[in-house]
Amino acid sequence: MKMESIINSTILSLACFPKSNPSIHHQKTVKARRTVCCSLSSSSSSSSKNSNSEGDANGLLKEEEEEKYNDIWLLFKEAQQNILYLNKLRLVAVEELNKANREKQLLLDKIQQLEAVNKLGNEQSLWRELLLRIDSMVLTGLIDSAEASGMRKAVMGNKFSVALVFFDIRQKTDAELLAQLRHFSVGSRKNGFHIIQICTEMEPLVSVGSLSSYVTGLSKALQKKGHIVEVILPKYACLDLTEMQGLREIEAELYSYFNGQLHGNRIWTGIVHGIGVTLIQPLYYSSFFDRERVYGYSDDFERFTYFSRASLDYIAKSGKQPDVLHIHNWETAIVGPLFWDIFVKQGLGGTRVLLTCHGFDSQCLEQPDKLALCGLDPARLHRPDRLQDHTMTHLVNILKGGLVYSNKVVMVQSIYSKERIINSFSHGLEPTLAIHKDKLLVSPCGFDNSTWDPSKDKFLPKNYSADDLKGKSICKVALQQQLGLSKNSSTVLVGCISTESLDFDLNNQKAVWNATPKSVQFIFMGSKATSADGALEYLKKELKDETVRFINKYDEALLHLIFAGSDIILCQSFHDPLLQVPLKALKYGAAPVAVTSNENKFRHFVDREQETTRFSRFISSTFGYLSLSQAVDEIKNSPSKWKQKMVDAMAKDFSWNAECCDVHVSAYTALKSL
C-alpha cells in the first residue's frame, strides 16, 4: 500500500509539471514571419528609395534566429528541471522502499523472537504438566512411588526431548500416558535441584504482602538457572486463577491427618509462569480457606497447621523426593518439626528443609497441646531447646520451631547484617538465633526485570539504557507535559511512591519540601491504601505550589513513567520488599533517597559490616547517606559525576535473578552436603 501511494503521488506530481505552451511558440513564429514579410514587401516597393533595405531584412532574420535559440534554451532548462525533480522523487521512493523493507525485517525478527519464546514456554509448561500427571497416577494408584520417582528422573533429565514425545499429553488418558511413559528412555539424573515451596502466597494467585512476589520471583529465577520448582498453596476462595494454565482436579482424594482422624482433600494442579502449582482444598474443614481474607483469624494456627500437614502427606503419597522443602514464615514453619519427627522416614531421607523469614515480628504462640492436632508430641517439643517460648514459657513458639528444625534459614533483609538482625530485630528470638547462627543467611529481595527495564519498557515514550541515556530526558519531558509541569529536562524532578506500609510523616514531608529549592519539581503518587491517600490529600492542601503534583490513583503506566522521568525517588527505606522502589529506581537511573522521621532528615542507617548483602554495600558507598538537598546540589553542581554514578547504578543487577537467587542456590548446595 505504501509503494502504491508513492507511485500515485509521483503521477500526480508529473501531471502538475510546468510545461512549455506550443501555441505561444507558434504565435511567436507567425508574428516573426509576418514581420519579415512586411519588411520585405516594404523593402521591395521602396528599393529605389533605400539601398540598405536588404541589410534590414537580414537583421530581422538574425533576430528571429536568436529568439528561436532562446526558446529552445528555455525548453531545455525546463526539461532539465523536470529531470532533476523526477530524480528527487525517485530517491524519495527508494528511501521509502528501503525503510519499508527495514521495518518488515524488524517485524519478522520480532515475530521469530516471540515464536521462540512461545515455543520455549510451551515446552517448559509441557514437561511440568507431565510431572503433575505423574503425581496424579500415584494418587490414583496406577503406579507406586518408586516407579514414579524413576519417571520423574526421566522427564527432568530429558526435558528438551519431552516436547517431541509428549506433545499431545492433554488428549491422552492417564492409562495411555502411562504406557507412553514406560517406553520413554530414562535420562541421566538432573543437574539442578528439585525444590518444593510450601507457602501461603504466590503472585498473581494470592498477594497480601511481600511473600507473594518473593515466591514467584525466586521460583522463576531458579528455573531460569535449570532448577525444578514446585509450589503448594491452600485453595483459597479468593484465588485469582486467570493466569493459571491447565487447571485440573486430580481424580483422587488425598487423605491427611488432623485432630485424630484422616480427612479428605481435593487436589488441583496447574501452571503459573512456567511453575507447577498444586492447590489443596480441604473437604471436611472446607471453611478453613473459604474466607474473604488470607490472614487475621483466631484459628490461623489450625488453618495453616492443617495445610502444612496436608502438604507433607501429598508429597509423601505422590512419591515425590525433592532435594529441598522450602517453607516460609510461621505459617508453614511447623513443616520443620513434622518433617523430622514423622515424614523423613517416608521415602524422604534425601530431602532437607530451608526456612525463609521475612521478619520475626509475627511468631505465633500457642498452647502446647495444640501440637497434637497435626500428630506432633507436645511433651517432646515443649522444651527450651525446641519450641518452648523464651519469654512465655508455658507456650510453644511456632516460628522458633521452624528455626530449630530447619537445616538452613534465610533472613530476607536488604540492608542489615546478620549480627544486627540478631541483636536488634529478633523480637525475643535472639537466644535461638545465636545458637543457630551458623545456619543463618541474609538475602536481599529482588524485582522483576522482565517488567521493570527501561530498555524495553512498553509504557515509556522512548526506551533507554546505561549505554544510551537519551531516552531518559525524553521521558522526563513527557512526564512533565502529562502532569502540567514546566517542561525542562534540566529541572530536577523528585518522585515519591507511597505504599500500603508507608509510614507517611507529614511534618517531615513539609519540612523537606520547604527546605528544597523551588526550582525542584515533586510528584507524589498514592496507592489503594486509605491511610496513604489521606496523607497525600493533607499534603496537597499544605503544599500548594506549581512545582508539586499529586496522583491519588494508582496508575501502572504513569508509575513506570515516574521512575523513568525522575532524577530522585524518595523511599521510606532501602529495604522495600513490597514494591522494591529503591531497586527499580536504580534500574531506571533515579537516585533512591531514603526518608525517616528522625530529626526531619532524609537518612537511613546502612550497615557497613562485611556480612551484609552486595546491595547494602553498594548503597552505603553511593546513596546511603545522601539527603535530598545534597542529591539536588550534586546533580546541579557536578552533572558529569552524577551521570556516571547513575550509569554505574543502572548497570548493576539487583533483580531476582542476581544476588537473591545466588544466596538461595548457595544454601541449597550446602544442604545437600549435610
Secondary structure in CASP SS format (residue, H / E / C, confidence):
PFRMAT SS
TARGET T0000
AUTHOR 0000-0000-0000
METHOD secondary structure of the structure
MODEL  1
M C 1.00
K H 1.00
M H 1.00
E H 1.00
S H 1.00
I H 1.00
I H 1.00
N H 1.00
S H 1.00
T H 1.00
I H 1.00
L H 1.00
S H 1.00
L H 1.00
A H 1.00
C C 1.00
F C 1.00
P C 1.00
K C 1.00
S C 1.00
N C 1.00
P H 1.00
S H 1.00
I H 1.00
H H 1.00
H H 1.00
Q H 1.00
K H 1.00
T H 1.00
V H 1.00
K H 1.00
A H 1.00
R H 1.00
R H 1.00
T H 1.00
V H 1.00
C H 1.00
C H 1.00
S H 1.00
L H 1.00
S H 1.00
S H 1.00
S H 1.00
S H 1.00
S H 1.00
S C 1.00
S C 1.00
S C 1.00
K C 1.00
N C 1.00
S C 1.00
N C 1.00
S H 1.00
E H 1.00
G H 1.00
D H 1.00
A H 1.00
N H 1.00
G H 1.00
L H 1.00
L H 1.00
K H 1.00
E H 1.00
E H 1.00
E H 1.00
E H 1.00
E H 1.00
K H 1.00
Y H 1.00
N H 1.00
D H 1.00
I H 1.00
W H 1.00
L H 1.00
L H 1.00
F H 1.00
K H 1.00
E H 1.00
A H 1.00
Q H 1.00
Q H 1.00
N H 1.00
I H 1.00
L H 1.00
Y H 1.00
L H 1.00
N H 1.00
K H 1.00
L H 1.00
R H 1.00
L H 1.00
V H 1.00
A H 1.00
V H 1.00
E H 1.00
E H 1.00
L H 1.00
N H 1.00
K H 1.00
A H 1.00
N H 1.00
R H 1.00
E H 1.00
K H 1.00
Q H 1.00
L H 1.00
L H 1.00
L H 1.00
D H 1.00
K H 1.00
I H 1.00
Q H 1.00
Q H 1.00
L H 1.00
E H 1.00
A H 1.00
V H 1.00
N H 1.00
K H 1.00
L H 1.00
G H 1.00
N H 1.00
E H 1.00
Q H 1.00
S H 1.00
L H 1.00
W H 1.00
R H 1.00
E H 1.00
L H 1.00
L H 1.00
L H 1.00
R H 1.00
I H 1.00
D H 1.00
S H 1.00
M H 1.00
V H 1.00
L H 1.00
T C 1.00
G C 1.00
L C 1.00
I C 1.00
D C 1.00
S H 1.00
A H 1.00
E H 1.00
A H 1.00
S H 1.00
G H 1.00
M H 1.00
R H 1.00
K H 1.00
A H 1.00
V H 1.00
M H 1.00
G H 1.00
N C 1.00
K H 1.00
F H 1.00
S H 1.00
V H 1.00
A H 1.00
L H 1.00
V H 1.00
F C 1.00
F C 1.00
D C 1.00
I H 1.00
R H 1.00
Q H 1.00
K C 1.00
T C 1.00
D H 1.00
A H 1.00
E H 1.00
L H 1.00
L H 1.00
A H 1.00
Q H 1.00
L H 1.00
R H 1.00
H C 1.00
F C 1.00
S C 1.00
V C 1.00
G C 1.00
S C 1.00
R C 1.00
K C 1.00
N C 1.00
G C 1.00
F C 1.00
H E 1.00
I E 1.00
I E 1.00
Q E 1.00
I E 1.00
C C 1.00
T C 1.00
E C 1.00
M E 1.00
E C 1.00
P C 1.00
L C 1.00
V E 1.00
S C 1.00
V C 1.00
G C 1.00
S H 1.00
L H 1.00
S H 1.00
S H 1.00
Y H 1.00
V H 1.00
T H 1.00
G H 1.00
L H 1.00
S H 1.00
K H 1.00
A H 1.00
L H 1.00
Q H 1.00
K H 1.00
K C 1.00
G C 1.00
H C 1.00
I E 1.00
V E 1.00
E E 1.00
V E 1.00
I E 1.00
L E 1.00
P E 1.00
K C 1.00
Y C 1.00
A C 1.00
C C 1.00
L C 1.00
D C 1.00
L C 1.00
T C 1.00
E C 1.00
M C 1.00
Q E 1.00
G E 1.00
L E 1.00
R E 1.00
E E 1.00
I C 1.00
E C 1.00
A C 1.00
E C 1.00
L E 1.00
Y E 1.00
S E 1.00
Y E 1.00
F E 1.00
N C 1.00
G C 1.00
Q E 1.00
L E 1.00
H E 1.00
G E 1.00
N E 1.00
R E 1.00
I E 1.00
W E 1.00
T E 1.00
G E 1.00
I E 1.00
V E 1.00
H C 1.00
G C 1.00
I E 1.00
G E 1.00
V E 1.00
T E 1.00
L E 1.00
I E 1.00
Q E 1.00
P E 1.00
L C 1.00
Y C 1.00
Y C 1.00
S H 1.00
S H 1.00
F H 1.00
F C 1.00
D C 1.00
R C 1.00
E C 1.00
R C 1.00
V C 1.00
Y C 1.00
G C 1.00
Y C 1.00
S C 1.00
D C 1.00
D H 1.00
F H 1.00
E H 1.00
R H 1.00
F H 1.00
T H 1.00
Y H 1.00
F H 1.00
S H 1.00
R H 1.00
A H 1.00
S H 1.00
L H 1.00
D H 1.00
Y H 1.00
I H 1.00
A H 1.00
K H 1.00
S C 1.00
G C 1.00
K C 1.00
Q C 1.00
P C 1.00
D C 1.00
V E 1.00
L E 1.00
H E 1.00
I E 1.00
H E 1.00
N C 1.00
W H 1.00
E H 1.00
T H 1.00
A C 1.00
I C 1.00
V H 1.00
G H 1.00
P H 1.00
L H 1.00
F H 1.00
W H 1.00
D H 1.00
I H 1.00
F H 1.00
V C 1.00
K C 1.00
Q C 1.00
G C 1.00
L C 1.00
G C 1.00
G C 1.00
T C 1.00
R E 1.00
V E 1.00
L E 1.00
L E 1.00
T E 1.00
C E 1.00
H C 1.00
G C 1.00
F C 1.00
D C 1.00
S C 1.00
Q C 1.00
C C 1.00
L E 1.00
E E 1.00
Q C 1.00
P H 1.00
D H 1.00
K H 1.00
L H 1.00
A H 1.00
L H 1.00
C H 1.00
G C 1.00
L C 1.00
D C 1.00
P H 1.00
A H 1.00
R H 1.00
L H 1.00
H C 1.00
R C 1.00
P C 1.00
D C 1.00
R C 1.00
L C 1.00
Q E 1.00
D C 1.00
H C 1.00
T C 1.00
M C 1.00
T C 1.00
H C 1.00
L C 1.00
V E 1.00
N E 1.00
I H 1.00
L H 1.00
K H 1.00
G H 1.00
G H 1.00
L H 1.00
V H 1.00
Y H 1.00
S C 1.00
N C 1.00
K E 1.00
V E 1.00
V E 1.00
M E 1.00
V E 1.00
Q C 1.00
S C 1.00
I C 1.00
Y C 1.00
S C 1.00
K H 1.00
E H 1.00
R H 1.00
I H 1.00
I H 1.00
N H 1.00
S H 1.00
F C 1.00
S C 1.00
H C 1.00
G C 1.00
L C 1.00
E H 1.00
P H 1.00
T H 1.00
L H 1.00
A H 1.00
I H 1.00
H C 1.00
K H 1.00
D H 1.00
K H 1.00
L E 1.00
L E 1.00
V E 1.00
S E 1.00
P C 1.00
C C 1.00
G C 1.00
F C 1.00
D C 1.00
N C 1.00
S C 1.00
T C 1.00
W C 1.00
D C 1.00
P C 1.00
S C 1.00
K C 1.00
D C 1.00
K C 1.00
F C 1.00
L C 1.00
P C 1.00
K C 1.00
N C 1.00
Y C 1.00
S E 1.00
A C 1.00
D C 1.00
D E 1.00
L C 1.00
K H 1.00
G H 1.00
K H 1.00
S H 1.00
I H 1.00
C H 1.00
K H 1.00
V H 1.00
A H 1.00
L H 1.00
Q H 1.00
Q H 1.00
Q H 1.00
L H 1.00
G C 1.00
L C 1.00
S C 1.00
K C 1.00
N C 1.00
S C 1.00
S C 1.00
T C 1.00
V C 1.00
L E 1.00
V E 1.00
G E 1.00
C E 1.00
I E 1.00
S C 1.00
T C 1.00
E C 1.00
S C 1.00
L C 1.00
D C 1.00
F C 1.00
D C 1.00
L H 1.00
N H 1.00
N H 1.00
Q H 1.00
K H 1.00
A H 1.00
V H 1.00
W H 1.00
N H 1.00
A H 1.00
T C 1.00
P C 1.00
K C 1.00
S C 1.00
V C 1.00
Q E 1.00
F E 1.00
I E 1.00
F E 1.00
M E 1.00
G C 1.00
S C 1.00
K C 1.00
A C 1.00
T H 1.00
S H 1.00
A H 1.00
D H 1.00
G H 1.00
A H 1.00
L H 1.00
E H 1.00
Y H 1.00
L H 1.00
K H 1.00
K H 1.00
E H 1.00
L C 1.00
K C 1.00
D C 1.00
E C 1.00
T C 1.00
V E 1.00
R E 1.00
F E 1.00
I E 1.00
N C 1.00
K C 1.00
Y C 1.00
D C 1.00
E H 1.00
A H 1.00
L H 1.00
L H 1.00
H H 1.00
L H 1.00
I H 1.00
F H 1.00
A H 1.00
G H 1.00
S C 1.00
D C 1.00
I E 1.00
I E 1.00
L E 1.00
C E 1.00
Q C 1.00
S C 1.00
F C 1.00
H C 1.00
D C 1.00
P C 1.00
L C 1.00
L C 1.00
Q C 1.00
V H 1.00
P H 1.00
L H 1.00
K H 1.00
A H 1.00
L H 1.00
K H 1.00
Y C 1.00
G C 1.00
A C 1.00
A E 1.00
P E 1.00
V E 1.00
A E 1.00
V C 1.00
T C 1.00
S C 1.00
N H 1.00
E H 1.00
N H 1.00
K C 1.00
F C 1.00
R C 1.00
H C 1.00
F C 1.00
V C 1.00
D C 1.00
R C 1.00
E C 1.00
Q C 1.00
E C 1.00
T C 1.00
T C 1.00
R H 1.00
F H 1.00
S H 1.00
R H 1.00
F H 1.00
I H 1.00
S H 1.00
S H 1.00
T H 1.00
F C 1.00
G C 1.00
Y C 1.00
L C 1.00
S C 1.00
L H 1.00
S H 1.00
Q H 1.00
A H 1.00
V H 1.00
D H 1.00
E H 1.00
I H 1.00
K H 1.00
N H 1.00
S C 1.00
P H 1.00
S H 1.00
K H 1.00
W H 1.00
K H 1.00
Q H 1.00
K H 1.00
M H 1.00
V H 1.00
D H 1.00
A H 1.00
M H 1.00
A H 1.00
K C 1.00
D C 1.00
F C 1.00
S C 1.00
W H 1.00
N H 1.00
A H 1.00
E H 1.00
C H 1.00
C H 1.00
D H 1.00
V H 1.00
H H 1.00
V H 1.00
S H 1.00
A H 1.00
Y H 1.00
T H 1.00
A H 1.00
L H 1.00
K H 1.00
S C 1.00
L C 1.00
END
